[in-house]
Amino acid sequence: MEYKKIVIIGGGVLGSQIAFQCAYSGYDTTILIRKEDNEKSIKKSLEKLKTTYIETLTEMTPKHNWARGLADSKNFNREKCIETAQNTMEKLRIETDQKKALEDADLVIESITENIEIKRNLYEQISNLLPQKTVIVTNSSTLLPSKLADSTKRPNKFLAMHFANSIWKNNVVEIMGHDKTEQKYFDEIIEFASSIKMIPLPVTKEKSGYLLNSMLVPFLLSAFDLYANGISDPVSIDKAWTLGTGAPKGPFQIMDIVGLETVKNIVEQYQKVPGIINPLLKKMMLPYNYKGMLKIVNKYIEEGKIGKSSGEGFYKYED
């Protein structure tokens, strides 16, 4: 099946990026948001993405600063790509009416908060509004598709499609089905991912955390545990990582980017999983200090410091 109309549910950090990338790649794209969401803020984020795409395309060279999600290095036409980025907003619309947004949708990409009950409630709301042909994917970073599939009323057409942040340059996407996913739709999503200039990474067996977060989440929890136990502060912990390894960002900078509400959901989820042991404390068999982490992250959220998107999280950011 050839996809034409794509609907992204959620206009947050990754939702906006996915929508812009789909439109940049030529798809008719709609962002479905809640009525209480700030439409002006989402439009501002999209305009900022357009500027980022144009600036990145302007700076791209064959040996340096290459953003794989924007162009093929072998057939790069800078002027044409910049023109495409400038006109991308014409293929994007924002909608608050579920029925209007989902009409004739070929693919729905859900990118809302990492909460299993909220996701299930959403699928139940939209299940009767979707055409029979529609495939649904979740951009969940940790939840297994089998835990969500039945609430979609089309488990055979449901799977996970997890994007990395800054998808125009970190253009990998993890694609994971479940026992009821038909191979036909798994293959279609692999093909679709390639069509929006992503590198599809098939995950052939369900795994909480997929590929990236199976490695990333324990790393972030280890760093947060150091802070929650009063071992050190976020800036020093980040410097220990960036200066010691040459990595561009430390764990608390990464947490600010993904958003502290997502961090809270991850901490709550992993708190329920037995056997998650901090490697630094493994000999003493002490678990992560989840209560301390939640106390810290809840305080930040209550103060409106939810990460880079709000201007402040563990760090302060200029507008």
C-alpha positions in Angstrom: 0.0 0.0 0.0 1.3 3.5 -0.9 0.8 5.9 2.0 -0.3 9.4 1.1 -2.0 11.0 4.2 0.0 10.8 7.5 -1.5 11.9 10.8 0.8 12.6 13.8 -1.0 12.6 17.2 0.8 14.9 19.5 2.7 18.2 18.9 5.5 17.8 21.4 9.2 17.7 20.7 9.3 14.5 18.7 5.7 14.8 17.4 6.6 18.1 15.7 9.8 16.7 14.3 8.2 13.6 12.9 5.4 15.8 11.3 7.9 18.2 9.8 10.1 15.4 8.4 7.0 13.7 6.8 6.0 16.9 5.2 9.6 17.6 4.1 9.6 14.2 2.5 6.5 15.1 0.5 3.6 13.6 2.5 0.3 15.3 3.2 0.7 15.7 7.0 -1.7 16.6 9.8 -0.8 17.1 13.5 -3.8 16.2 15.7 -3.6 18.0 19.1 -5.9 18.4 22.0 -8.1 21.5 22.1 -6.4 22.7 25.3 -2.9 22.4 23.6 -1.2 25.7 22.6 -1.5 25.8 18.8 0.6 28.9 18.6 3.5 27.3 20.5 3.4 24.3 18.1 3.4 26.5 15.1 6.4 28.3 16.6 8.2 25.0 17.1 7.5 24.1 13.4 8.8 27.4 12.2 11.9 26.9 14.3 12.4 23.5 12.7 12.1 25.1 9.3 14.9 27.5 10.2 17.0 24.6 11.6 16.5 22.6 8.4 17.5 25.6 6.2 20.5 26.5 8.3 21.7 22.8 8.4 21.3 22.4 4.6 23.2 25.6 4.1 26.1 24.4 6.2 26.2 20.8 5.0 29.4 19.6 3.3 30.4 16.2 2.0 32.9 15.7 4.8 31.4 17.7 7.7 28.0 18.5 9.3 26.1 16.0 7.2 22.5 15.5 8.3 21.4 12.1 6.7 17.7 12.8 7.2 17.8 15.8 4.9 19.6 14.5 1.8 21.6 11.8 0.2 25.3 12.8 0.2 25.7 11.3 -3.3 22.9 13.2 -5.0 22.8 16.4 -3.0 21.1 19.5 -4.6 21.4 22.2 -1.9 19.2 24.7 -3.6 16.4 22.2 -4.2 16.5 20.9 -0.7 16.4 24.4 0.8 13.4 25.2 -1.4 11.7 22.0 -0.2 12.3 23.1 3.5 11.0 26.6 2.8 7.8 25.1 1.3 7.3 22.3 3.9 4.8 24.2 6.0 2.4 24.2 3.0 2.0 20.4 3.4 1.4 20.7 7.2 -1.8 21.4 9.0 -2.8 21.4 12.7 -6.2 20.0 13.7 -8.1 19.7 17.0 -11.1 17.8 15.6 -10.4 14.1 15.6 -12.9 13.2 12.9 -11.5 15.8 10.5 -7.9 14.9 11.2 -8.3 11.2 10.8 -10.5 11.1 7.8 -8.8 9.0 5.0 -5.6 8.6 7.0 -3.2 5.9 5.7 -0.9 6.0 8.7 -1.3 7.3 12.2 1.8 8.0 14.2 1.0 8.4 17.9 3.6 10.5 19.8 2.0 11.4 23.1 3.2 11.1 26.7 4.8 7.8 27.8 1.8 6.6 29.8 0.2 3.3 28.9 -3.4 4.2 30.1 -3.3 7.6 28.3 -2.3 5.8 25.1 -4.9 3.1 25.5 -7.7 5.7 26.1 -6.6 7.5 23.0 -6.7 4.4 20.8 -10.2 3.6 22.1 -11.3 7.1 21.2 -10.0 7.0 17.6 -10.6 3.4 16.8 -14.1 4.0 15.3 -13.0 7.1 13.4 -10.3 5.5 11.4 -10.7 4.0 7.9 -10.2 0.2 7.8 -7.0 0.7 5.8 -5.2 2.8 8.5 -2.1 1.5 10.1 -1.2 2.8 13.6 2.3 3.0 15.0 3.4 4.3 18.4 6.5 6.3 19.0 6.8 4.9 22.4 10.3 4.8 23.8 9.8 2.0 26.3 6.3 0.4 26.1 5.7 -2.9 24.3 3.2 -2.8 21.4 1.6 -6.0 22.6 0.5 -4.1 25.8 -1.4 -1.5 23.6 -2.5 -3.5 20.6 -6.0 -4.6 21.6 -7.1 -1.1 22.4 -6.5 -0.1 18.8 -9.2 -2.6 17.6 -6.8 -3.5 14.8 -3.9 -5.3 16.4 -2.7 -6.8 13.1 -2.1 -3.3 11.8 -0.4 -2.0 14.9 3.3 -1.8 15.8 6.0 0.5 17.3 8.0 3.0 15.4 10.5 4.7 17.7 12.3 7.8 16.5 15.5 9.3 18.0 15.5 13.0 18.9 16.8 15.5 16.2 15.6 13.1 13.6 16.9 15.1 10.7 20.4 14.2 11.7 19.9 11.2 14.1 17.8 9.5 11.5 17.4 6.0 12.9 14.0 4.5 13.7 13.4 1.3 15.6 10.5 -0.7 14.2 9.0 -3.5 16.4 5.9 -5.5 16.0 4.2 -8.0 18.3 2.7 -11.5 17.9 -0.4 -10.2 16.1 1.3 -7.8 13.7 1.0 -9.0 10.1 4.4 -9.1 8.3 2.8 -7.1 5.5 2.4 -4.0 7.7 5.8 -4.5 9.3 7.3 -4.4 5.8 5.3 -1.4 4.8 6.5 0.6 7.8 10.1 -0.3 7.0 9.5 1.0 3.5 7.8 4.1 4.8 10.7 4.9 7.2 13.1 4.8 4.3 10.8 7.1 2.3 11.1 9.8 4.9 14.9 9.4 4.9 15.2 7.4 8.1 17.3 4.3 8.6 14.9 1.6 9.7 16.2 -0.8 12.5 14.0 -3.9 12.6 13.5 -5.3 16.1 12.3 -8.8 15.5 11.5 -9.7 19.1 9.7 -7.5 21.7 12.1 -5.9 24.1 11.2 -3.2 26.6 13.5 -0.3 25.8 13.9 -1.4 22.2 17.5 -1.0 21.1 18.5 2.6 21.9 16.7 2.9 25.3 17.8 -0.5 26.5 21.2 1.1 26.5 20.2 4.7 27.3 17.8 4.4 30.2 20.2 2.5 32.5 22.8 5.2 31.7 20.4 8.0 32.6 19.1 6.2 35.8 22.7 5.7 36.9 23.4 9.4 36.5 20.2 10.5 38.2 20.9 8.0 41.1 24.2 9.9 41.8 22.2 13.1 42.1 19.4 11.7 44.1 21.8 10.2 46.6 23.7 13.5 47.0 26.9 12.2 45.4 27.3 15.1 43.1 25.3 17.8 41.1 24.0 17.6 37.5 26.6 19.9 36.0 29.5 17.9 37.5 28.0 14.6 36.6 27.5 15.8 33.0 31.1 17.0 32.9 32.4 13.7 34.2 30.7 12.1 31.2 31.4 14.6 28.4 35.0 15.4 29.3 35.8 11.8 30.2 34.4 10.3 27.0 34.2 13.1 24.5 30.4 12.7 24.2 28.6 15.9 23.1 26.0 15.8 25.9 25.8 14.6 29.4 22.9 12.6 31.0 21.1 15.6 32.5 21.4 17.5 29.3 19.8 14.6 27.5 17.0 14.4 30.2 16.3 18.1 29.6 15.9 17.4 25.8 13.5 14.5 26.2 11.6 16.4 28.9 11.2 15.8 32.6 7.7 14.6 32.3 9.0 11.7 30.2 11.8 11.2 32.7 9.2 10.9 35.5 7.2 8.3 33.5 10.4 6.3 32.9 11.4 6.4 36.6 7.9 5.3 37.6 7.9 2.5 35.1 11.4 1.2 36.0 10.6 1.4 39.7 8.1 -1.4 39.1 10.6 -3.6 37.3 12.5 -6.0 39.6 16.2 -6.5 39.1 17.1 -3.1 37.8 20.3 -2.6 39.8 22.7 0.3 39.7 26.0 -1.1 38.5 27.9 1.1 40.9 26.0 -0.4 43.9 25.6 -3.9 42.6 28.0 -5.5 45.1 25.8 -4.1 47.9 22.6 -5.1 46.1 21.1 -1.7 46.6 18.4 -0.6 44.1 18.3 2.8 42.5 17.0 5.5 44.7 13.7 5.9 42.8 12.0 7.8 45.6 14.7 10.3 45.6 14.5 10.7 41.8 10.8 11.1 41.9 11.0 13.7 44.6 13.4 15.8 42.6 11.7 15.4 39.2 8.2 16.2 40.8 9.6 19.4 42.3 11.0 20.5 38.9 7.7 19.8 37.2 5.6 21.6 39.8 7.8 24.6 39.3 7.2 24.5 35.5 10.8 23.4 34.8 10.0 20.5 32.5 13.1 20.7 30.3 14.5 22.5 27.3 11.1 23.0 25.7 10.0 25.2 28.7 13.3 27.1 28.9 14.4 25.4 32.1 15.0 22.0 33.5 18.2 20.9 35.1 19.7 23.8 33.1 18.4 27.2 32.0 18.0 28.0 28.3 17.6 31.2 26.4 14.5 31.6 24.2 
